[in-house]
Amino acid sequence: MAGPEPERRPDETALSPARTYVAAWAALLFFLGLTILVAKVRVAPLGAAANLLIATVKAGLVLTFFMHLGSEGKFLKIMLSVAVGALTLLIMLTFSDVLFRR
């Protein structure tokens, strides 16, 4: 015969509730629609910048909710910030080169 079951403590790495994932998915769908809207409206001077901003927000949602970055340690968050900062700098330098090319 088995003894009484041990008391279960909440696991710190447990997945978020389903409604959190549904809300994140709905936000991703909203930003997908916004991306399509910006592409259809064709706001020439700001279209690329708007789509990059929307893509950044969508990537942040995926990293935070689906890849559980919100529950990771400080070191991983700092390393991700350094990588994103370097990528941002490279994109800005590329845009400035194209902008000032004659």
Secondary structure, DSSP 8 states (H G I E B T S, - for coil): -----------TT----HHHHHHHHHHHHHHHHHHHHHHHHT-TTTHHHHHHHHHHHHHHHIIIIIS-GGGS-HHHHHHHHHHHHHHHHHHHHHHHHHHH--
